[in-house]
Amino acid sequence: MPQLVEVRVPDIGDFKDIPIIELLSKAGDTVQVEDALMTLESDKATLDVPSPVAGVIQEMKVKLGDKVSTGTLVATVMVSETASATVEQAAKVGVGETATKTVTASSASASAAPSAPTAPAPGAATITSTFAGKVDLICDLLVLGAGPGGYSAAFRAADLGLKTVLVERYSTLGGVCLNVGCIPSKALLHVAAVMDEVAHLAKAGISFGAPQVNIDTLRAHKEKVIGKLTGGLAQMAKMRKVQIVRGLGTFVGSHELRVDATTSSAASGQEKTGASQTIRFKTAIIAAGSQAVHLPFMPKDPRVVDSTGALALKEVPKRM
């Protein structure tokens, strides 16, 4: 007997009230397992919400611009009797989290489209290489760099069924943007903008005292914002079974990358532990990003800072 399935937003970590920036499906569409229903975006993190079942969409419960969180009802899908037997297994998306809920369909419901057989996920393909060393790990796709370009590519590849490995030298995902670039800058700029706006209220007859800045508390606020976003990315990677390998990557063959592990305490992300492993891949994406270069004519002085150093100042300078 056909069943009506409620599709909900799966566990997306600590993200809440995420706006829908694109609707990829509509009522009447036939969808397969893992077909994207919509795209969400929060700051620099984007996420496709896939259908956990195959069937016909009866109703989209959200519209473009709506904000959703884990568990938000987004659509109802009519699945066939054979497909409904696997709904509960497909619905499990995390500890205590369920993406779908099955309810009995009325006899007047539209007949479900037959479920297409699910193609097996591709395994690591046979690779011809001249590399003669030991290989520790084999994958379909290797992504070097876990910034907005790298993690987006890795997540999409995993959604399409590829065995994916994401190599990152830092202890958290997100690259420069989320860790030491756009996101921390926005967190501090927002505070500065509020302070400036409050100062201008004096013209409207509302006066406040001079602001007292506790830089340690302000820095903790910035780190909390960063932690929320990078923690959410780690959860997304876990959901998709993207394997994270930490370290500096060096290509040692046409289909091999050696990863020299880096320490968790290294601020630069380049202090090696001495351990290494070699990964063989069918295809690689290089999304290594960039870092500030030291200008040769500038002295190596703590007063000379790059963008990362400017976001980690331990005291408020009198001038810059």
C-alpha positions in Angstrom: 0.0 0.0 0.0 1.4 3.4 -0.9 2.5 5.5 2.0 2.9 9.3 2.5 6.3 10.2 4.0 7.1 13.5 5.8 10.5 14.7 4.8 12.3 16.8 7.4 15.6 18.6 7.6 18.2 16.1 8.8 20.7 16.8 11.6 22.7 19.8 10.4 24.7 20.3 13.6 24.4 23.6 15.5 22.9 25.5 12.6 19.5 27.1 13.2 17.1 29.2 11.2 19.0 28.7 7.9 17.4 30.4 4.9 16.4 28.5 1.8 18.2 30.1 -1.1 17.0 27.7 -3.8 14.1 25.2 -4.3 15.2 22.4 -6.5 11.9 20.4 -6.5 8.2 21.1 -6.6 4.9 19.3 -6.1 4.4 16.6 -8.7 8.1 15.9 -9.3 9.3 12.3 -9.1 12.4 12.1 -6.9 14.9 9.4 -6.2 16.9 8.8 -3.0 19.5 11.6 -2.5 17.9 13.9 -5.0 18.3 17.4 -3.7 15.0 19.1 -2.7 16.5 22.5 -1.7 19.6 24.4 -0.9 20.3 26.2 2.4 23.0 28.8 3.1 24.4 30.2 6.3 27.3 32.7 5.9 29.8 30.6 3.9 28.3 27.2 4.5 25.9 25.8 1.9 23.9 22.5 2.2 21.6 20.6 -0.1 18.7 18.8 1.7 18.3 15.4 -0.1 15.2 13.2 -0.3 15.7 10.1 1.9 13.1 8.2 -0.2 12.1 7.7 -3.8 8.6 8.7 -4.9 6.3 11.6 -6.0 6.3 14.9 -4.1 2.8 15.6 -3.0 3.4 19.0 -1.4 6.3 21.3 -0.6 5.8 22.6 2.9 8.3 25.5 2.6 9.0 28.3 0.1 12.0 30.3 -1.1 13.4 32.5 1.7 11.9 30.4 4.6 14.2 29.6 7.5 14.6 26.0 8.6 16.4 24.1 11.3 16.9 20.4 12.1 13.6 18.6 12.0 11.7 21.2 10.0 9.0 19.6 7.8 9.9 20.5 4.2 7.8 18.1 2.0 5.5 15.1 1.8 6.4 12.3 -0.6 4.2 9.4 -1.8 6.2 6.2 -1.9 5.3 2.8 -3.2 4.7 -0.2 -0.9 8.1 -1.8 -1.8 10.0 1.5 -1.2 8.2 2.3 2.1 9.8 -0.8 3.7 13.1 1.0 3.7 11.9 4.4 4.9 12.7 3.9 8.6 16.3 2.8 7.8 16.8 5.7 5.4 15.3 8.1 8.0 18.1 7.6 10.6 20.4 10.6 10.2 22.0 10.9 13.7 21.7 9.9 17.3 18.1 10.4 18.2 17.3 12.3 15.0 14.8 11.2 12.3 14.5 12.8 8.9 11.1 11.2 7.9 7.9 10.1 9.5 5.7 7.5 7.8 1.9 7.9 7.9 -0.9 5.9 6.2 -2.1 7.4 3.0 -5.8 7.6 2.2 -7.3 5.6 -0.6 -7.9 8.8 -2.5 -4.1 9.6 -2.6 -2.5 9.7 -5.9 -0.7 6.4 -6.9 3.0 6.5 -6.3 5.5 6.3 -9.0 7.4 3.0 -9.0 10.7 3.2 -7.2 13.7 3.0 -9.5 16.4 0.5 -8.3 19.2 2.2 -6.4 22.5 2.1 -8.2 25.3 0.7 -6.0 27.7 3.4 -4.8 30.9 3.3 -6.9 33.9 1.8 -5.1 37.5 2.9 -5.5 38.2 2.4 -9.2 41.2 0.5 -10.6 44.0 3.0 -11.0 47.1 2.7 -13.2 50.0 4.4 -11.5 53.8 4.2 -11.5 54.0 4.9 -7.7 55.7 1.9 -6.1 55.4 2.9 -2.4 53.0 1.7 0.2 49.4 3.0 -0.1 47.4 3.4 3.2 44.1 4.6 1.8 42.2 4.4 -1.5 39.3 6.7 -2.5 37.4 7.8 -5.6 37.9 11.5 -4.9 40.5 13.4 -2.9 40.0 17.0 -2.0 43.0 19.0 -0.9 41.9 21.9 1.3 38.7 22.2 3.4 37.8 25.8 2.7 34.4 26.9 1.2 35.5 25.5 -2.2 36.9 22.2 -0.9 34.3 21.2 1.6 31.4 22.0 -0.8 33.0 19.8 -3.4 33.6 17.0 -1.0 30.1 17.1 0.4 28.6 17.1 -3.1 30.8 14.2 -4.2 29.8 12.2 -1.2 26.1 12.9 -1.8 26.6 11.4 -5.3 28.0 8.2 -3.9 31.8 8.7 -4.2 34.1 7.5 -1.5 35.6 10.9 -0.6 38.6 12.0 1.4 39.1 15.6 2.5 42.7 16.6 3.5 43.1 19.7 5.7 46.2 20.9 7.6 44.3 22.8 10.3 42.4 21.2 13.2 39.0 22.5 12.0 37.3 22.7 8.6 36.3 26.0 6.9 39.7 27.2 5.7 40.8 30.8 6.0 37.3 32.2 5.5 35.6 30.5 8.5 38.6 30.4 10.8 40.8 33.5 10.3 39.1 35.5 7.6 35.5 36.5 6.6 33.6 35.0 9.6 35.8 36.4 12.5 36.0 39.7 10.7 32.2 39.9 10.4 31.8 39.1 14.1 34.1 42.0 15.1 32.7 44.4 12.5 29.2 43.8 13.7 30.3 44.8 17.2 32.0 47.9 15.9 29.0 48.9 13.8 26.7 48.6 16.8 29.1 50.8 18.9 29.2 53.4 16.1 25.4 53.4 15.7 24.8 53.8 19.4 27.2 56.8 19.4 25.1 58.5 16.7 22.0 58.2 18.9 23.1 61.3 20.8 21.8 63.4 17.8 18.4 61.9 18.6 18.6 62.8 22.2 19.7 59.5 23.6 23.2 59.4 25.1 25.3 56.5 26.4 28.6 56.5 28.3 31.9 55.8 26.5 32.1 52.1 25.6 34.4 49.9 27.8 36.0 47.2 25.6 37.0 43.9 27.3 39.1 42.5 24.6 39.3 39.0 26.1 35.5 38.7 26.2 35.3 40.1 22.7 37.8 37.6 21.5 35.8 34.8 23.2 32.7 36.0 21.3 34.5 35.8 18.0 35.8 32.3 18.8 32.3 31.2 19.7 31.0 32.3 16.3 33.8 30.5 14.6 33.3 27.3 16.6 29.6 27.2 15.8 30.2 27.2 12.1 33.2 24.9 12.0 31.5 22.5 14.3 28.5 22.4 12.0 30.8 21.6 9.1 32.4 18.7 11.0 28.9 17.3 11.7 28.0 17.6 8.0 31.1 15.7 7.0 30.3 13.0 9.5 26.8 12.7 8.2 28.0 12.2 4.6 30.8 9.8 5.6 33.5 12.1 4.2 36.8 11.0 5.7 38.9 13.8 7.1 42.7 13.4 7.1 44.6 16.1 8.8 48.0 17.2 7.5 50.0 18.8 4.7 49.5 17.1 1.4 52.3 16.5 -1.2 51.7 14.8 -4.5 54.1 11.8 -4.9 52.5 10.2 -7.9 49.9 10.8 -10.6 47.3 9.3 -8.3 48.9 9.5 -4.9 49.2 12.1 -2.2 51.4 11.8 0.9 49.9 13.5 4.0 52.3 14.6 6.7 50.3 14.9 9.9 50.3 18.2 11.7 50.0 18.9 15.4 46.7 20.3 16.9 48.7 23.0 18.7 50.3 24.5 15.6 48.9 27.9 15.0 50.2 27.9 11.5 48.9 24.4 10.8 52.4 23.4 9.4 54.2 21.9 12.4 54.6 18.2 11.5 54.3 15.3 13.9 56.5 12.9 11.9 53.7 10.6 11.0 52.5 10.3 7.4 50.2 8.2 5.2 49.7 7.9 1.4 46.3 8.1 -0.2 45.6 6.8 -3.7 42.8 8.5 -5.6 41.0 8.3 -8.9 40.4 12.0 -9.1 41.7 15.0 -7.1 40.5 18.5 -6.5 43.1 21.1 -5.4 41.4 23.7 -3.3 44.4 24.7 -1.2 43.5 28.4 -1.0 46.2 30.9 0.1 48.0 32.4 3.0 49.8 35.7 3.7 53.3 36.0 2.4 56.1 37.8 4.4 57.4 40.8 2.4 61.2 40.5 2.3 61.8 44.2 3.0 59.7 44.2 6.2 61.3 43.4 9.5 60.2 40.4 11.5 58.6 42.3 14.4 55.6 41.6 16.5 54.2 45.0 15.6 54.0 43.9 11.9 50.9 41.7 11.6 49.0 40.0 8.8 45.3 39.6 8.7 45.3 36.6 11.0 47.5 38.5 13.5 45.2 41.5 13.4 42.2 39.3 14.5 44.2 37.9 17.4 45.5 41.1 19.0 45.9 40.7 22.8 45.3 44.4 23.6 43.7 47.4 22.0 46.4 49.4 20.2 46.3 53.2 20.6 46.8 53.5 16.8 47.4 51.3 13.8 
